[in-house]
Amino acid sequence: MSDVSLFITSEQTSSERRISPTWTIAQLKERLEHITGIPPSSQHLLIYGPSGTSPVPINDSDDGRALVGQYNPAPYGRIHVEDTRPAAAQVNLNDTSEVEKYVIPETEYSSRKDSVLHWKKTNQLGRFDPLNQNKKEQEGEITKSEIQSRQIDVGKRCKVSPGDRLGTVRYVGVVPEINETCWWAGVEFDEPVGKNDGSVKGKSYFTAKPGFGSFVKPSLVEVGDFPSEFDDDDEL
């Protein structure tokens, strides 16, 4: 008898296998353990036809000596393996929360010749591209020039686009946590229209209330005589 292609499924697995009709049910269960992880003694088998017909239980009476062929497995039908063990005794193959994840040391990874990092270095891609580095340096010079040409200095009042948000410049310079070369204007807004409190990734560049601070591209900042819309004497 020719082998039959069948889908093998369980609660946690699904795969296609070639099954021999000449196998005994005991032999079938032994092979299914390698696929599903369910011990033969805890397997309850259901065989489906390829057209979604009602399943037929595979009876392992006669000490598992019955043959698979007795159940007339149809090509591309399915055998579903139910785990009869108590839930607490079943192994969840999809739960990786207790699996210790290996992280290769950075020095070891950087020395390997079969890594993506080595490939990028060899082909001068990404941050290893000289043109890309030159571009970053040029961007840094452009943003620094914009800071100077727009006369953006710490302590000056400003208006920030979009939205004509009013505030005060509290920081001018590079913020490596955002970009290694570009210059930014750190602004404390009069209202909570910002994104942070003057810090980025735990490093503080100026002090503001949460939601009152932001780091803005110089091209969006206009300094000038922009009085606050809030009078200090007003009650809030």
SVG drawing of the C-alpha trace seen along z (x, -y; Angstrom):
<svg xmlns="http://www.w3.org/2000/svg" viewBox="-20 -92 57 99">
<polyline fill="none" stroke="black" stroke-width="0.4" points="0.0,0.0 1.3,-3.5 1.9,-6.1 -0.8,-8.7 -0.1,-12.4 -2.0,-13.6 -2.1,-16.7 -1.2,-16.0 -2.7,-18.5 -2.8,-19.1 -3.6,-22.0 0.0,-23.3 1.2,-21.8 0.3,-21.4 2.3,-19.7 2.0,-17.5 3.4,-14.0 3.4,-10.8 1.7,-8.0 1.9,-4.3 -1.4,-2.4 0.6,0.7 1.6,-0.9 -0.1,0.4 -1.9,-2.2 0.9,-1.7 3.6,-2.5 1.6,-5.5 1.3,-6.9 5.1,-6.5 5.7,-8.7 3.1,-11.2 4.8,-11.7 7.8,-13.2 5.5,-15.6 3.2,-16.6 5.1,-15.9 2.2,-13.9 3.1,-10.5 1.3,-7.5 -0.6,-6.6 -2.1,-10.1 -3.1,-10.3 -6.7,-10.2 -6.8,-10.2 -9.5,-11.4 -9.2,-11.0 -10.9,-13.4 -11.6,-13.1 -10.3,-15.9 -13.8,-17.4 -14.5,-18.3 -16.5,-15.2 -17.2,-14.2 -14.2,-12.7 -13.8,-9.0 -12.1,-8.0 -9.1,-5.7 -9.6,-2.9 -6.4,-1.5 -8.0,1.6 -6.3,4.9 -3.2,3.4 -2.7,1.1 -2.3,3.9 -4.9,2.5 -3.6,1.1 -3.9,-2.5 -5.2,-1.3 -8.4,0.1 -9.5,-3.5 -9.2,-4.2 -7.1,-7.4 -7.9,-9.7 -5.0,-11.8 -4.8,-15.2 -7.1,-14.2 -6.2,-14.9 -5.3,-13.1 -6.0,-15.2 -4.2,-14.3 -5.9,-15.1 -3.9,-15.2 -5.8,-13.4 -3.5,-14.4 -4.7,-17.0 -4.0,-20.5 -1.3,-21.0 0.6,-18.0 0.6,-19.2 3.6,-21.0 2.9,-24.4 5.4,-24.4 4.4,-28.0 5.2,-29.4 8.8,-30.9 8.5,-33.0 10.7,-30.6 13.2,-30.0 16.5,-31.8 17.4,-33.9 21.0,-33.8 22.5,-37.2 25.9,-37.0 28.5,-39.4 29.0,-42.5 32.8,-41.9 32.2,-38.3 29.6,-39.4 31.7,-42.2 34.6,-39.7 32.5,-37.2 32.8,-36.9 29.4,-35.4 27.3,-38.2 25.1,-41.0 27.4,-43.5 30.5,-42.1 28.6,-42.1 27.6,-45.8 31.2,-46.7 32.5,-44.9 30.0,-46.4 30.1,-49.8 26.4,-49.9 24.3,-51.8 26.4,-53.6 29.5,-52.2 28.8,-54.0 31.3,-56.9 28.8,-58.9 26.2,-58.4 28.6,-59.6 29.4,-62.7 25.7,-63.3 25.2,-63.2 28.1,-65.7 26.6,-67.9 23.2,-67.8 24.9,-68.7 26.5,-71.8 23.2,-72.8 21.3,-72.7 24.1,-74.5 24.0,-77.2 20.2,-77.5 20.6,-78.0 23.0,-80.8 21.1,-82.5 17.9,-82.4 19.6,-83.7 18.2,-81.0 19.7,-81.4 18.9,-80.1 16.5,-82.4 14.8,-83.8 11.1,-83.7 10.0,-81.8 7.1,-80.6 7.2,-77.0 5.5,-75.5 3.2,-73.9 0.5,-75.5 2.3,-78.7 3.1,-77.3 4.7,-79.9 7.6,-79.1 11.1,-79.8 14.3,-78.4 16.0,-76.4 18.7,-74.4 20.6,-74.7 22.9,-72.0 23.3,-68.4 21.1,-65.7 22.9,-62.3 19.9,-60.4 18.0,-61.7 20.7,-62.3 24.5,-62.2 25.2,-65.3 22.1,-67.5 21.5,-70.6 18.2,-71.1 16.4,-73.8 15.0,-72.6 11.9,-74.6 9.8,-74.9 6.3,-75.7 3.8,-78.0 1.2,-75.2 1.4,-71.4 1.8,-71.1 5.2,-69.4 6.4,-65.8 8.6,-65.5 10.0,-67.3 13.3,-68.4 14.9,-64.9 15.5,-62.2 15.9,-58.5 16.7,-59.5 19.2,-62.3 18.0,-65.7 18.9,-68.8 16.6,-71.3 13.8,-71.3 10.2,-71.5 6.9,-70.1 5.9,-66.8 4.4,-67.6 5.8,-71.2 9.1,-70.4 10.2,-69.4 13.3,-69.3 12.6,-71.1 14.3,-71.4 15.7,-74.9 13.8,-75.4 10.5,-75.3 11.6,-77.9 11.1,-81.7 12.5,-83.8 11.1,-87.2 9.1,-89.3 6.4,-86.8 4.9,-87.6 3.3,-84.9 -0.5,-84.6 -0.7,-84.0 -0.4,-86.8 1.5,-85.8 -1.0,-87.6 -3.9,-85.6 -5.4,-82.9 -5.3,-79.4"/>
</svg>
